[in-house]
């Protein structure tokens, strides 16, 4: 059953809006993934807050062009990964491909409006996640803080000791 023109336009408009609000967009070729694996991939992406859109190439290309993000020429079946967290999306794709004979294949993408290569998407997947970076930063901040608190406690003990000595001295006077 062919789609009516208005439905196609609606799809393109929706996709264009999604692309405009996303900070990262990856093109994938999912050839060789069966329905079960596709469902699993979508589930994992959704869990990471990432959307996976499978769309006919002419439409996808139109949406990409209309969003002002001109990517590489799309050939073959294409799944668009649309995300506001570039690293999380790249990690899910990379981990999934590692477990499923390198499928889906990432064909490149767009990050913050700039075209990026397949290798750059792979490099993003190897970056620590935002949570990991915040945890590392937190640990880095905690170390000097802990020694500061320790020093402060030491000063308080000394002060309390001095007060105690003063009190004892006054009582015996």
VEXBA-377188 format. One record per atom (N, C-alpha, C): x, y, z; residue number from 1; residue in one letter; atom name. Coordinates in Angstrom, 1 decimal. Layout:
BEGIN
east  north  up  nr  rest  atom
X  Y  Z  NUM  A  CA
...
//
This chain:
BEGIN
east  north  up  nr  rest  atom
0.8  -1.2  0.0  1  X  N
0.0  0.0  0.0  1  X  CA
0.9  1.3  0.0  1  X  C
0.7  2.1  -1.0  2  X  N
1.5  3.3  -1.1  2  X  CA
1.0  4.4  -0.1  2  X  C
2.0  5.2  0.4  3  X  N
1.6  6.2  1.3  3  X  CA
1.1  7.4  0.6  3  X  C
0.1  8.1  1.2  4  X  N
-0.5  9.3  0.5  4  X  CA
0.6  10.4  0.7  4  X  C
0.6  11.3  -0.2  5  X  N
1.5  12.4  -0.2  5  X  CA
1.5  13.2  1.1  5  X  C
0.3  13.4  1.6  6  X  N
0.2  14.2  2.9  6  X  CA
0.8  13.5  4.1  6  X  C
0.7  12.1  4.1  7  X  N
1.3  11.3  5.1  7  X  CA
2.9  11.4  5.0  7  X  C
3.4  11.4  3.8  8  X  N
4.8  11.5  3.6  8  X  CA
5.3  12.9  4.0  8  X  C
4.5  13.9  3.7  9  X  N
4.9  15.3  4.1  9  X  CA
4.9  15.4  5.6  9  X  C
3.9  14.8  6.2  10  X  N
3.8  14.8  7.7  10  X  CA
5.0  14.1  8.3  10  X  C
5.4  12.9  7.7  11  X  N
6.6  12.2  8.2  11  X  CA
7.9  13.1  8.1  11  X  C
8.0  13.7  7.0  12  X  N
9.2  14.6  6.7  12  X  CA
9.2  15.7  7.7  12  X  C
8.1  16.3  7.9  13  X  N
8.0  17.5  8.9  13  X  CA
8.4  17.0  10.3  13  X  C
7.8  15.9  10.7  14  X  N
8.1  15.3  12.1  14  X  CA
9.6  15.1  12.2  14  X  C
10.2  14.4  11.2  15  X  N
11.6  14.0  11.2  15  X  CA
12.4  15.3  11.2  15  X  C
12.1  16.3  10.4  16  X  N
12.8  17.5  10.3  16  X  CA
12.9  18.2  11.7  16  X  C
11.7  18.2  12.4  17  X  N
11.7  18.8  13.7  17  X  CA
12.6  18.1  14.7  17  X  C
12.5  16.7  14.6  18  X  N
13.4  15.9  15.5  18  X  CA
14.9  16.2  15.3  18  X  C
15.2  16.3  14.0  19  X  N
16.6  16.5  13.6  19  X  CA
17.1  17.9  14.1  19  X  C
16.2  18.9  14.0  20  X  N
16.6  20.2  14.5  20  X  CA
16.8  20.3  16.0  20  X  C
16.1  19.4  16.7  21  X  N
16.3  19.5  18.2  21  X  CA
17.3  18.6  18.7  21  X  C
17.8  17.6  17.8  22  X  N
18.8  16.7  18.3  22  X  CA
20.2  17.3  18.2  22  X  C
21.1  16.8  19.1  23  X  N
22.5  17.3  19.0  23  X  CA
23.3  16.3  18.2  23  X  C
22.8  15.1  18.1  24  X  N
23.6  14.1  17.4  24  X  CA
22.6  13.3  16.5  24  X  C
23.1  12.9  15.4  25  X  N
22.3  12.1  14.4  25  X  CA
23.3  11.1  13.8  25  X  C
23.0  9.8  13.8  26  X  N
23.9  8.9  13.2  26  X  CA
23.1  8.1  12.1  26  X  C
23.7  7.9  11.0  27  X  N
23.1  7.1  9.9  27  X  CA
23.6  5.6  10.1  27  X  C
22.7  4.7  10.1  28  X  N
23.1  3.3  10.2  28  X  CA
22.5  2.5  9.1  28  X  C
23.2  1.4  8.7  29  X  N
22.7  0.5  7.7  29  X  CA
22.4  -0.8  8.5  29  X  C
21.1  -1.2  8.6  30  X  N
20.8  -2.3  9.5  30  X  CA
20.6  -3.6  8.7  30  X  C
21.1  -3.6  7.4  31  X  N
21.0  -4.8  6.6  31  X  CA
21.6  -6.0  7.4  31  X  C
20.9  -7.1  7.5  32  X  N
21.4  -8.3  8.2  32  X  CA
20.9  -8.4  9.6  32  X  C
20.1  -7.4  10.1  33  X  N
19.5  -7.6  11.4  33  X  CA
18.1  -8.1  11.2  33  X  C
17.8  -9.2  11.9  34  X  N
16.4  -9.7  11.8  34  X  CA
15.5  -8.8  12.8  34  X  C
14.2  -9.1  12.7  35  X  N
13.2  -8.3  13.5  35  X  CA
13.5  -8.4  15.0  35  X  C
13.9  -9.6  15.5  36  X  N
14.2  -9.7  16.9  36  X  CA
15.4  -8.8  17.3  36  X  C
16.4  -8.8  16.5  37  X  N
17.6  -8.0  16.8  37  X  CA
17.2  -6.5  16.7  37  X  C
16.4  -6.1  15.7  38  X  N
16.0  -4.7  15.5  38  X  CA
15.2  -4.2  16.7  38  X  C
14.3  -5.1  17.2  39  X  N
13.5  -4.8  18.4  39  X  CA
14.4  -4.6  19.6  39  X  C
15.4  -5.4  19.7  40  X  N
16.3  -5.3  20.9  40  X  CA
17.2  -4.0  20.8  40  X  C
17.6  -3.7  19.5  41  X  N
18.4  -2.4  19.3  41  X  CA
17.5  -1.2  19.7  41  X  C
16.3  -1.2  19.2  42  X  N
15.4  -0.1  19.5  42  X  CA
15.1  0.0  21.0  42  X  C
15.0  -1.1  21.7  43  X  N
14.7  -1.2  23.1  43  X  CA
15.9  -0.5  23.9  43  X  C
17.1  -0.9  23.5  44  X  N
18.3  -0.4  24.2  44  X  CA
18.5  1.1  23.9  44  X  C
18.2  1.5  22.7  45  X  N
18.4  2.9  22.4  45  X  CA
17.3  3.7  23.2  45  X  C
16.1  3.2  23.2  46  X  N
15.0  3.9  23.9  46  X  CA
15.4  4.0  25.4  46  X  C
16.0  3.0  26.0  47  X  N
16.4  3.0  27.4  47  X  CA
17.4  4.1  27.6  47  X  C
18.2  4.4  26.6  48  X  N
19.2  5.4  26.7  48  X  CA
18.7  6.8  26.3  48  X  C
17.3  6.8  26.1  49  X  N
16.7  8.1  25.7  49  X  CA
17.0  8.5  24.3  49  X  C
17.2  7.5  23.4  50  X  N
17.6  7.7  22.0  50  X  CA
16.5  7.2  21.1  50  X  C
16.2  7.9  20.0  51  X  N
15.2  7.5  19.1  51  X  CA
15.8  6.8  17.9  51  X  C
15.2  5.8  17.4  52  X  N
15.7  5.1  16.2  52  X  CA
14.6  5.2  15.1  52  X  C
14.8  5.9  14.0  53  X  N
13.8  6.0  13.0  53  X  CA
14.2  5.4  11.7  53  X  C
13.4  4.4  11.3  54  X  N
13.7  3.8  10.0  54  X  CA
12.8  4.4  9.0  54  X  C
13.4  4.9  7.9  55  X  N
12.6  5.7  6.9  55  X  CA
13.1  5.5  5.5  55  X  C
12.2  5.6  4.5  56  X  N
12.7  5.5  3.1  56  X  CA
13.7  6.6  2.8  56  X  C
14.8  6.2  2.1  57  X  N
15.9  7.1  1.9  57  X  CA
15.5  8.4  1.3  57  X  C
14.6  8.4  0.3  58  X  N
14.3  9.7  -0.3  58  X  CA
13.7  10.7  0.7  58  X  C
12.9  10.1  1.6  59  X  N
12.3  10.9  2.6  59  X  CA
13.3  11.4  3.7  59  X  C
14.1  10.4  4.1  60  X  N
15.2  10.7  5.1  60  X  CA
16.1  11.8  4.6  60  X  C
16.5  11.7  3.3  61  X  N
17.4  12.7  2.7  61  X  CA
16.7  14.0  2.7  61  X  C
15.4  14.0  2.3  62  X  N
14.7  15.3  2.3  62  X  CA
14.6  15.9  3.6  62  X  C
14.4  15.1  4.7  63  X  N
14.3  15.7  6.0  63  X  CA
15.7  16.2  6.4  63  X  C
16.7  15.4  6.1  64  X  N
18.1  15.8  6.5  64  X  CA
18.4  17.2  5.8  64  X  C
18.1  17.2  4.5  65  X  N
18.3  18.5  3.8  65  X  CA
17.5  19.6  4.3  65  X  C
16.3  19.4  4.6  66  X  N
15.4  20.4  5.1  66  X  CA
15.8  20.9  6.5  66  X  C
16.5  20.1  7.3  67  X  N
16.8  20.4  8.6  67  X  CA
18.1  21.3  8.6  67  X  C
18.7  21.4  7.4  68  X  N
19.9  22.2  7.2  68  X  CA
21.2  21.3  7.5  68  X  C
21.0  20.0  7.8  69  X  N
22.1  19.2  8.1  69  X  CA
22.3  18.3  6.9  69  X  C
23.2  18.7  6.0  70  X  N
23.4  17.9  4.8  70  X  CA
24.4  16.8  5.1  70  X  C
23.9  15.6  5.2  71  X  N
24.8  14.5  5.4  71  X  CA
25.3  13.8  4.2  71  X  C
26.0  12.7  4.3  72  X  N
26.4  12.0  3.1  72  X  CA
25.2  11.4  2.4  72  X  C
25.4  11.0  1.1  73  X  N
24.3  10.4  0.3  73  X  CA
23.9  9.1  1.0  73  X  C
22.7  9.0  1.3  74  X  N
22.2  7.7  1.9  74  X  CA
21.9  6.7  0.9  74  X  C
22.5  5.5  1.1  75  X  N
22.2  4.4  0.1  75  X  CA
21.8  3.2  1.0  75  X  C
20.9  2.3  0.4  76  X  N
20.5  1.1  1.1  76  X  CA
19.6  1.5  2.3  76  X  C
19.0  0.5  3.0  77  X  N
18.1  0.7  4.1  77  X  CA
18.8  1.5  5.2  77  X  C
18.2  2.6  5.6  78  X  N
18.9  3.5  6.6  78  X  CA
18.0  3.7  7.8  78  X  C
18.7  3.5  9.0  79  X  N
18.0  3.8  10.3  79  X  CA
18.7  5.1  10.8  79  X  C
17.9  6.0  11.2  80  X  N
18.5  7.3  11.8  80  X  CA
18.4  7.2  13.3  80  X  C
19.6  7.4  13.9  81  X  N
19.6  7.4  15.4  81  X  CA
19.6  8.9  15.7  81  X  C
18.6  9.3  16.5  82  X  N
18.4  10.8  16.8  82  X  CA
18.5  10.9  18.3  82  X  C
19.5  11.7  18.8  83  X  N
19.8  11.8  20.2  83  X  CA
20.2  13.2  20.6  83  X  C
20.0  13.5  21.9  84  X  N
20.5  14.7  22.5  84  X  CA
21.8  14.4  23.3  84  X  C
22.1  13.1  23.4  85  X  N
23.3  12.7  24.1  85  X  CA
24.1  11.9  23.1  85  X  C
25.1  12.6  22.5  86  X  N
25.9  11.9  21.4  86  X  CA
26.7  10.7  21.9  86  X  C
27.2  10.8  23.1  87  X  N
28.1  9.7  23.6  87  X  CA
27.2  8.5  24.0  87  X  C
26.1  8.7  24.6  88  X  N
25.2  7.6  25.0  88  X  CA
24.7  6.8  23.8  88  X  C
24.3  7.6  22.7  89  X  N
23.8  7.0  21.5  89  X  CA
24.9  6.2  20.8  89  X  C
26.1  6.7  20.8  90  X  N
27.3  6.1  20.1  90  X  CA
27.6  4.8  20.9  90  X  C
27.6  4.9  22.2  91  X  N
27.9  3.7  23.0  91  X  CA
26.9  2.6  22.8  91  X  C
25.6  2.8  22.8  92  X  N
24.6  1.8  22.5  92  X  CA
24.9  1.2  21.2  92  X  C
25.1  2.0  20.1  93  X  N
25.3  1.5  18.8  93  X  CA
26.6  0.6  18.8  93  X  C
27.6  1.1  19.4  94  X  N
28.9  0.4  19.3  94  X  CA
28.8  -1.0  20.1  94  X  C
28.2  -0.9  21.3  95  X  N
28.1  -2.2  22.1  95  X  CA
27.2  -3.2  21.3  95  X  C
26.1  -2.7  20.8  96  X  N
25.2  -3.6  20.1  96  X  CA
25.9  -4.2  18.9  96  X  C
26.6  -3.4  18.1  97  X  N
27.3  -3.9  16.9  97  X  CA
28.4  -5.0  17.3  97  X  C
29.0  -4.7  18.4  98  X  N
30.1  -5.7  18.9  98  X  CA
29.4  -7.0  19.2  98  X  C
28.2  -7.0  19.7  99  X  N
27.5  -8.3  20.0  99  X  CA
26.8  -8.9  18.8  99  X  C
26.6  -8.1  17.7  100  X  N
25.8  -8.6  16.6  100  X  CA
26.6  -8.5  15.3  100  X  C
27.7  -9.2  15.2  101  X  N
28.6  -9.1  14.0  101  X  CA
28.6  -7.8  13.3  101  X  C
29.0  -6.8  14.1  102  X  N
29.2  -5.4  13.5  102  X  CA
28.0  -4.8  12.8  102  X  C
26.8  -5.2  13.3  103  X  N
25.5  -4.7  12.7  103  X  CA
24.8  -4.0  13.8  103  X  C
24.1  -2.9  13.6  104  X  N
24.1  -2.1  12.4  104  X  CA
25.4  -1.4  12.1  104  X  C
25.6  -1.2  10.8  105  X  N
26.9  -0.5  10.4  105  X  CA
26.6  1.0  10.5  105  X  C
27.4  1.8  11.2  106  X  N
27.3  3.2  11.2  106  X  CA
27.9  3.8  10.0  106  X  C
27.1  4.7  9.3  107  X  N
27.6  5.2  8.0  107  X  CA
28.0  6.7  8.2  107  X  C
28.2  7.1  9.4  108  X  N
28.5  8.5  9.7  108  X  CA
27.4  9.3  10.3  108  X  C
27.4  10.6  10.4  109  X  N
26.4  11.3  11.0  109  X  CA
26.6  12.8  11.1  109  X  C
25.9  13.4  12.0  110  X  N
26.0  14.8  12.2  110  X  CA
26.0  15.1  13.7  110  X  C
27.0  15.9  14.2  111  X  N
27.1  16.2  15.6  111  X  CA
27.2  17.7  15.7  111  X  C
26.2  18.3  16.4  112  X  N
26.1  19.7  16.6  112  X  CA
26.2  20.4  15.3  112  X  C
25.5  19.9  14.3  113  X  N
25.4  20.5  13.0  113  X  CA
26.6  20.3  12.0  113  X  C
27.6  19.5  12.5  114  X  N
28.8  19.3  11.6  114  X  CA
28.8  17.8  11.2  114  X  C
29.1  17.5  10.0  115  X  N
29.2  16.1  9.5  115  X  CA
30.3  15.4  10.2  115  X  C
30.1  14.2  10.7  116  X  N
31.2  13.4  11.3  116  X  CA
31.3  12.0  10.6  116  X  C
32.5  11.5  10.6  117  X  N
32.7  10.2  10.0  117  X  CA
32.4  9.0  10.9  117  X  C
32.4  7.8  10.3  118  X  N
32.2  6.6  11.0  118  X  CA
33.2  6.5  12.2  118  X  C
34.4  6.8  11.9  119  X  N
35.5  6.7  12.9  119  X  CA
35.3  7.7  14.0  119  X  C
34.7  8.8  13.7  120  X  N
34.4  9.8  14.8  120  X  CA
33.3  9.3  15.7  120  X  C
32.3  8.6  15.1  121  X  N
31.2  8.1  15.9  121  X  CA
31.8  7.0  16.8  121  X  C
32.8  6.2  16.3  122  X  N
33.4  5.2  17.1  122  X  CA
34.2  5.8  18.3  122  X  C
34.9  6.9  18.0  123  X  N
35.7  7.6  19.0  123  X  CA
34.7  8.1  20.1  123  X  C
33.6  8.6  19.7  124  X  N
32.6  9.1  20.7  124  X  CA
32.2  8.0  21.6  124  X  C
32.0  6.8  21.0  125  X  N
31.6  5.6  21.8  125  X  CA
32.6  5.3  22.9  125  X  C
33.9  5.6  22.7  126  X  N
34.9  5.3  23.6  126  X  CA
35.1  6.4  24.7  126  X  C
34.4  7.5  24.6  127  X  N
34.5  8.5  25.6  127  X  CA
33.8  8.1  26.9  127  X  C
34.2  8.6  28.0  128  X  N
33.4  8.2  29.2  128  X  CA
32.1  8.9  29.2  128  X  C
31.1  8.3  29.8  129  X  N
29.7  8.9  29.7  129  X  CA
29.7  10.2  30.6  129  X  C
28.7  11.0  30.4  130  X  N
28.5  12.2  31.2  130  X  CA
28.5  11.9  32.7  130  X  C
27.8  10.8  33.1  131  X  N
27.8  10.4  34.5  131  X  CA
29.2  10.0  35.0  131  X  C
29.9  9.3  34.1  132  X  N
31.3  8.9  34.5  132  X  CA
32.2  10.1  34.7  132  X  C
32.1  11.1  33.8  133  X  N
32.9  12.3  33.9  133  X  CA
32.5  13.1  35.1  133  X  C
31.2  13.2  35.4  134  X  N
30.8  13.9  36.6  134  X  CA
31.3  13.2  37.9  134  X  C
31.3  11.8  37.8  135  X  N
31.7  11.1  39.0  135  X  CA
33.2  11.3  39.2  135  X  C
34.0  11.3  38.1  136  X  N
35.4  11.5  38.1  136  X  CA
35.7  12.9  38.6  136  X  C
35.0  13.9  38.1  137  X  N
35.1  15.2  38.6  137  X  CA
34.8  15.3  40.1  137  X  C
33.7  14.7  40.5  138  X  N
33.3  14.7  41.9  138  X  CA
34.4  14.1  42.8  138  X  C
35.0  13.0  42.3  139  X  N
36.1  12.3  43.1  139  X  CA
37.3  13.3  43.2  139  X  C
37.6  13.9  42.1  140  X  N
38.7  14.9  42.1  140  X  CA
38.5  16.0  43.0  140  X  C
37.2  16.5  43.1  141  X  N
36.9  17.6  44.0  141  X  CA
36.8  17.1  45.5  141  X  C
36.5  15.9  45.7  142  X  N
36.3  15.4  47.0  142  X  CA
37.7  15.2  47.7  142  X  C
38.7  14.8  47.0  143  X  N
40.0  14.6  47.6  143  X  CA
40.5  15.8  48.4  143  X  C
40.6  17.0  47.7  144  X  N
41.1  18.2  48.5  144  X  CA
40.1  18.6  49.5  144  X  C
38.8  18.3  49.3  145  X  N
37.8  18.7  50.3  145  X  CA
38.0  17.9  51.5  145  X  C
38.2  16.6  51.3  146  X  N
38.4  15.7  52.5  146  X  CA
39.6  16.1  53.3  146  X  C
40.7  16.5  52.7  147  X  N
41.9  16.9  53.5  147  X  CA
41.6  18.2  54.2  147  X  C
40.8  19.1  53.5  148  X  N
40.4  20.4  54.1  148  X  CA
39.6  20.1  55.4  148  X  C
38.6  19.2  55.3  149  X  N
37.8  18.9  56.4  149  X  CA
38.6  18.3  57.5  149  X  C
39.6  17.4  57.1  150  X  N
40.5  16.8  58.1  150  X  CA
41.3  17.9  58.9  150  X  C
41.8  18.9  58.1  151  X  N
42.6  20.0  58.7  151  X  CA
41.7  20.8  59.6  151  X  C
40.5  21.0  59.2  152  X  N
39.5  21.8  60.0  152  X  CA
39.2  21.1  61.3  152  X  C
39.0  19.8  61.2  153  X  N
38.7  19.0  62.4  153  X  CA
39.9  19.1  63.4  153  X  C
41.1  19.0  62.8  154  X  N
42.3  19.1  63.6  154  X  CA
42.4  20.4  64.4  154  X  C
42.0  21.5  63.7  155  X  N
42.0  22.9  64.3  155  X  CA
41.0  22.9  65.4  155  X  C
39.8  22.4  65.1  156  X  N
38.8  22.4  66.1  156  X  CA
39.2  21.6  67.4  156  X  C
39.8  20.5  67.2  157  X  N
40.3  19.7  68.3  157  X  CA
41.4  20.5  69.1  157  X  C
42.3  21.1  68.4  158  X  N
43.3  21.9  69.0  158  X  CA
42.7  23.1  69.8  158  X  C
41.7  23.7  69.2  159  X  N
41.0  24.8  69.8  159  X  CA
40.2  24.3  71.1  159  X  C
39.5  23.2  70.9  160  X  N
38.8  22.6  72.1  160  X  CA
39.8  22.3  73.2  160  X  C
41.0  21.7  72.8  161  X  N
42.0  21.4  73.8  161  X  CA
42.5  22.6  74.5  161  X  C
42.7  23.7  73.7  162  X  N
43.2  24.9  74.3  162  X  CA
42.2  25.5  75.3  162  X  C
40.9  25.5  74.9  163  X  N
39.9  26.0  75.7  163  X  CA
39.8  25.2  77.0  163  X  C
39.9  23.9  76.9  164  X  N
39.9  23.0  78.0  164  X  CA
41.1  23.3  79.0  164  X  C
42.2  23.5  78.4  165  X  N
43.4  23.8  79.2  165  X  CA
43.2  25.1  79.9  165  X  C
42.7  26.1  79.2  166  X  N
42.4  27.4  79.8  166  X  CA
41.5  27.3  81.0  166  X  C
40.4  26.5  80.8  167  X  N
39.4  26.3  81.8  167  X  CA
40.0  25.7  83.0  167  X  C
40.8  24.6  82.8  168  X  N
41.5  23.9  83.9  168  X  CA
42.4  24.9  84.7  168  X  C
43.1  25.7  83.9  169  X  N
44.1  26.7  84.5  169  X  CA
43.3  27.7  85.3  169  X  C
42.2  28.2  84.8  170  X  N
41.4  29.2  85.6  170  X  CA
40.8  28.6  86.9  170  X  C
40.4  27.3  86.7  171  X  N
39.7  26.7  87.9  171  X  CA
40.8  26.5  89.0  171  X  C
42.0  26.2  88.7  172  X  N
43.0  25.9  89.7  172  X  CA
43.6  27.2  90.2  172  X  C
43.3  28.3  89.5  173  X  N
43.9  29.6  90.0  173  X  CA
43.2  30.1  91.3  173  X  C
//
